[in-house]
Amino acid sequence: MIKVAVTGALGRMGSNIIKTITQQEDMKVVAAFEIPNHPKKGEDVGELIGIGKINVPLSTSDELDEVLKYTKPDVLVDFTIADACVENVKIAAKNGVNLVIGTTGFTDEQKMEIEKAIKENKVAAVISQNFAIGVNIFFKTLEFLAKKLGDYDIEIIEMHHRYKKDAPSGTALRAAEIIKENRGTDSIFVFGRKGLTGERKKEEIGIHALRGGDVVGDHTVIFAGDGERIEIIHRASSRQAFVNGVILAIRFISNKKEGIYNTFDVLCLNEIKF
């Protein structure tokens, strides 16, 4: 049985992850965390998210070290915010707990802190900007198109709900990175455009963020050439698409000894070569 701890337990992703874990035969939730001084601290997490009692009291992040020592989870899943995630990773790694990290919006320095904590404590982690299976097929397709159409003008458009705090999305940034790595020419990221920008440069990858309504996540990549264009689109209509990928990542990382992995590793997509 895989024992799982979840931070951001009452959030949109955290609560869905907990619900789905309780439906699996090979895993169970042993700890759940929210922000310090949360008014629901100590109440049963299952009852708080509407699935009935699961005998896991809501803890707060300032108790993370103590609770991890007591519950001894195999994996901690983090979908919080960047600052909180960095501290959560340090504490979990120190306790020998493997990680599934879906938080986005990290600075380069924060990424380095996370990697350092994972490597120094010899734990294993899956880190991904997007766990949806379809999105990762989308990413793999971009590898191919960037190699074949690297001289086309490339633009990325993403749209998310009004509550999303970081922009552009981690998924859009990852798409841009994949294109940059595979197009065979130098690339520069251009975030939106305003005023007299001059002619578009071939090396640009335009990235545009839209926010509104309850959009779970839409991503479009446009390859525009003379007389034609190709548009690759992924739309998530439910957060369950991401949760399903998280469940696969939990199984994948639960018995790994050490190392940093991504969803291509989880889905064996690295084995596909173009």
C-alpha positions as CSV (number, residue, x, y, z in Angstrom):
1,M,0.0,0.0,0.0
2,I,1.4,3.4,-1.0
3,K,1.0,6.0,1.8
4,V,0.4,9.5,0.5
5,A,0.5,13.0,2.0
6,V,-1.1,15.9,0.2
7,T,-0.4,19.6,0.7
8,G,-3.0,22.2,-0.4
9,A,-5.5,19.6,0.6
10,L,-8.6,21.7,0.4
11,G,-7.6,23.4,-2.9
12,R,-9.1,22.6,-6.3
13,M,-6.3,20.1,-7.2
14,G,-5.6,18.9,-3.7
15,S,-9.2,17.9,-2.9
16,N,-9.6,16.1,-6.2
17,I,-6.3,14.2,-5.7
18,I,-7.4,13.1,-2.2
19,K,-10.8,11.9,-3.6
20,T,-9.1,9.9,-6.3
21,I,-6.5,8.4,-4.0
22,T,-9.3,7.0,-1.8
23,Q,-10.7,5.2,-4.9
24,Q,-7.4,3.3,-5.5
25,E,-6.9,-0.1,-4.2
26,D,-3.1,0.3,-3.8
27,M,-2.8,3.7,-2.1
28,K,-4.2,5.7,0.8
29,V,-4.0,9.2,2.2
30,V,-2.2,9.3,5.6
31,A,-1.8,13.1,6.0
32,A,-3.2,16.3,4.6
33,F,-2.1,19.9,5.0
34,E,-3.3,23.4,4.6
35,I,-2.0,26.8,5.5
36,P,-1.0,27.7,9.1
37,N,-3.9,28.7,11.4
38,H,-6.5,27.2,9.1
39,P,-9.9,27.3,10.8
40,K,-10.7,23.7,9.9
41,K,-7.5,22.3,11.5
42,G,-8.1,19.0,13.2
43,E,-11.3,18.2,11.3
44,D,-11.5,15.1,9.1
45,V,-10.3,15.8,5.6
46,G,-12.8,13.4,4.0
47,E,-15.7,15.2,5.6
48,L,-14.3,18.6,4.6
49,I,-14.1,17.7,0.9
50,G,-17.4,15.9,0.9
51,I,-16.5,12.2,0.6
52,G,-17.2,11.2,4.2
53,K,-14.8,10.3,7.1
54,I,-11.4,8.9,6.1
55,N,-9.8,9.2,9.6
56,V,-7.2,11.8,8.4
57,P,-7.3,15.1,10.4
58,L,-6.4,18.3,8.6
59,S,-2.9,19.4,9.6
60,T,-1.2,22.7,8.9
61,S,2.0,23.3,7.1
62,D,3.8,24.5,10.2
63,E,3.3,20.9,11.5
64,L,4.7,19.3,8.4
65,D,7.9,18.0,9.9
66,E,6.2,16.5,12.9
67,V,3.3,14.9,11.0
68,L,5.6,13.4,8.4
69,K,7.7,11.8,11.1
70,Y,4.6,10.3,12.6
71,T,2.7,9.2,9.5
72,K,5.7,8.1,7.4
73,P,4.3,8.6,3.9
74,D,6.0,7.2,0.9
75,V,5.1,10.2,-1.3
76,L,4.1,13.8,-0.7
77,V,2.1,15.5,-3.4
78,D,2.4,19.3,-3.6
79,F,0.0,21.6,-5.5
80,T,0.4,24.8,-3.6
81,I,2.3,28.0,-4.4
82,A,6.0,28.4,-5.2
83,D,7.2,29.9,-1.9
84,A,5.3,27.3,0.2
85,C,6.3,24.4,-2.1
86,V,10.0,25.1,-1.7
87,E,9.8,24.8,2.1
88,N,7.5,21.7,1.8
89,V,10.1,20.0,-0.4
90,K,12.9,20.7,1.9
91,I,11.1,19.2,4.9
92,A,9.8,16.2,3.0
93,A,13.2,15.5,1.5
94,K,14.8,15.7,4.9
95,N,12.3,13.1,6.1
96,G,13.1,10.7,3.2
97,V,9.8,11.2,1.5
98,N,9.5,11.0,-2.3
99,L,7.7,13.8,-4.1
100,V,5.2,14.6,-6.8
101,I,5.4,18.3,-7.5
102,G,2.8,20.1,-9.7
103,T,3.2,23.6,-8.3
104,T,4.3,26.2,-10.9
105,G,5.6,29.8,-10.9
106,F,9.1,29.0,-9.5
107,T,12.0,31.4,-10.0
108,D,15.3,30.0,-11.2
109,E,16.6,30.3,-7.7
110,Q,13.7,28.3,-6.3
111,K,14.1,25.6,-8.8
112,M,17.7,25.3,-7.7
113,E,16.7,25.1,-4.1
114,I,14.3,22.3,-4.8
115,E,16.8,20.3,-6.9
116,K,19.4,20.7,-4.2
117,A,17.1,19.4,-1.5
118,I,16.1,16.4,-3.5
119,K,19.7,15.5,-4.5
120,E,21.3,16.1,-1.1
121,N,18.7,14.0,0.7
122,K,18.8,11.2,-2.0
123,V,15.0,11.1,-2.5
124,A,13.1,10.8,-5.8
125,A,10.7,13.3,-7.4
126,V,8.4,13.8,-10.4
127,I,8.3,17.5,-11.2
128,S,5.9,18.6,-14.0
129,Q,4.2,21.7,-15.1
130,N,1.3,19.6,-16.3
131,F,0.4,16.0,-15.4
132,A,-2.4,15.5,-18.0
133,I,-1.7,12.5,-20.2
134,G,-3.0,14.4,-23.3
135,V,-0.8,17.4,-22.6
136,N,2.3,15.3,-22.5
137,I,1.4,13.8,-25.9
138,F,0.9,17.4,-27.0
139,F,4.4,18.2,-25.7
140,K,5.9,15.2,-27.6
141,T,4.1,16.3,-30.8
142,L,5.8,19.7,-30.4
143,E,9.2,18.1,-30.3
144,F,8.5,16.6,-33.7
145,L,7.0,19.8,-35.2
146,A,9.8,22.0,-33.9
147,K,12.3,19.8,-35.6
148,K,10.4,19.8,-38.9
149,L,9.0,23.4,-38.8
150,G,11.6,25.3,-36.8
151,D,11.8,28.0,-39.4
152,Y,8.1,28.8,-39.2
153,D,6.8,31.7,-37.0
154,I,5.7,30.1,-33.7
155,E,3.2,31.6,-31.2
156,I,1.8,30.1,-28.0
157,I,-1.6,31.1,-26.5
158,E,-2.9,29.9,-23.2
159,M,-6.1,30.6,-21.3
160,H,-7.0,29.8,-17.7
161,H,-9.6,30.7,-15.1
162,R,-9.7,34.1,-13.4
163,Y,-8.1,32.7,-10.2
164,K,-4.8,31.5,-11.6
165,K,-2.0,33.5,-10.0
166,D,1.0,33.0,-12.3
167,A,1.3,33.9,-16.0
168,P,2.1,32.6,-18.4
169,S,1.2,29.1,-17.3
170,G,3.9,26.5,-16.5
171,T,2.5,24.5,-19.4
172,A,3.0,27.3,-21.9
173,L,6.5,27.9,-20.7
174,R,7.3,24.2,-21.0
175,A,5.9,24.2,-24.5
176,A,8.2,27.1,-25.3
177,E,11.2,25.3,-23.8
178,I,10.5,22.2,-25.8
179,I,10.3,24.2,-29.0
180,K,13.5,26.1,-28.2
181,E,15.3,22.8,-27.5
182,N,14.2,21.2,-30.7
183,R,13.9,23.8,-33.5
184,G,17.6,23.9,-34.3
185,T,18.0,27.7,-34.1
186,D,18.4,30.2,-31.4
187,S,15.1,31.3,-29.9
188,I,13.9,34.2,-27.7
189,F,10.7,34.3,-25.8
190,V,8.5,37.4,-26.3
191,F,5.7,37.8,-23.7
192,G,2.8,39.6,-25.4
193,R,3.3,42.6,-27.6
194,K,2.5,46.3,-27.3
195,G,3.3,49.5,-29.3
196,L,5.6,49.7,-32.2
197,T,7.4,46.4,-31.9
198,G,8.8,46.3,-35.5
199,E,8.8,43.3,-37.7
200,R,8.6,39.9,-36.1
201,K,12.0,38.2,-35.8
202,K,12.3,34.6,-36.9
203,E,13.8,33.5,-33.6
204,E,10.9,34.8,-31.6
205,I,8.5,32.5,-29.8
206,G,5.5,34.6,-28.8
207,I,3.8,33.6,-25.5
208,H,0.4,35.1,-24.6
209,A,-1.7,34.6,-21.5
210,L,-5.5,35.0,-21.3
211,R,-7.5,34.9,-18.0
212,G,-11.2,34.6,-17.5
213,G,-14.2,32.6,-16.4
214,D,-13.7,29.0,-15.2
215,V,-11.4,27.8,-18.0
216,V,-9.5,24.8,-16.6
217,G,-6.7,25.1,-19.2
218,D,-6.4,25.7,-22.9
219,H,-3.1,25.7,-24.8
220,T,-2.6,26.5,-28.5
221,V,0.7,26.4,-30.4
222,I,0.7,28.0,-33.9
223,F,3.3,27.2,-36.6
224,A,2.8,29.8,-39.3
225,G,4.5,29.6,-42.6
226,D,4.0,31.2,-46.0
227,G,0.6,30.1,-47.3
228,E,-0.2,27.7,-44.4
229,R,-0.2,27.2,-40.7
230,I,-0.6,24.3,-38.3
231,E,-2.3,24.7,-34.9
232,I,-1.9,22.2,-32.1
233,I,-4.5,22.5,-29.4
234,H,-5.0,20.9,-26.0
235,R,-8.1,21.8,-23.9
236,A,-8.7,20.4,-20.4
237,S,-12.4,20.4,-19.6
238,S,-11.9,18.9,-16.1
239,R,-9.1,18.9,-13.5
240,Q,-9.5,15.1,-13.4
241,A,-7.3,15.0,-16.5
242,F,-4.4,16.3,-14.3
243,V,-5.4,14.2,-11.3
244,N,-5.2,11.0,-13.4
245,G,-1.7,11.8,-14.3
246,V,-0.8,12.5,-10.7
247,I,-2.0,9.0,-9.7
248,L,0.3,7.5,-12.3
249,A,3.2,9.6,-11.0
250,I,2.6,8.5,-7.4
251,R,2.8,4.9,-8.5
252,F,5.9,5.6,-10.6
253,I,7.9,7.4,-7.9
254,S,6.8,5.5,-4.8
255,N,9.5,2.9,-5.0
256,K,12.3,5.0,-6.7
257,K,15.4,5.4,-4.7
258,E,16.6,8.8,-5.9
259,G,16.5,11.1,-8.9
260,I,14.4,13.8,-10.6
261,Y,11.9,12.7,-13.2
262,N,9.2,14.2,-15.3
263,T,5.9,13.0,-16.9
264,F,7.8,11.9,-20.0
265,D,9.5,9.3,-17.7
266,V,6.2,8.3,-16.1
267,L,4.5,7.8,-19.5
268,C,7.7,6.3,-21.2
269,L,7.6,9.0,-23.8
270,N,11.4,9.5,-23.7
271,E,11.6,6.2,-25.6
272,I,10.0,7.8,-28.7
273,K,12.6,9.3,-30.9
274,F,12.0,11.5,-34.0
